[in-house]
Amino acid sequence: MTQEQTTKSSTGLDENLAGALAYLLGFITGIVLLVVEKDSPFVRFHAMQSTIVFAGIWVVSIMLWQVPLIGWLINLMLVPVTLILWLVLIIKAYQHEKFKLPVVGNIAEEKA
């Protein structure tokens, strides 16, 4: 474990743990950590990426439920994809990796 991996965030948690927690409840924990975290660019990046990704998925899911049959089927396929994405993002953040998703990762980096 390197010194960078044991760096504390302003929340008092290790950066990698705080970064992983940013994804725990999707955009909710992302927003909470964006408000609470003041110092760590790593944690702020993951909190912003979590907020953008999971708020976007939530909005798309709501819109798909409004479309009978085809929308419902697409939404059901979105659930396992979202679960896999959620797990990958938590694991990558916990491994202290700044894992950037296409498009969203660049936006999160700019905004964080």
Secondary structure, DSSP 8 states (H G I E B T S, - for coil): --TGGG-B-TTSSBHHHHHHHHHHTTHHHHHHHHHH--S-HHHHHHHHHHHHHHHHHHHHHHHHHTSTTHHHHHHHHHHHHHHHHHHHHHHHHHTT-----TTHHHHHHHH-
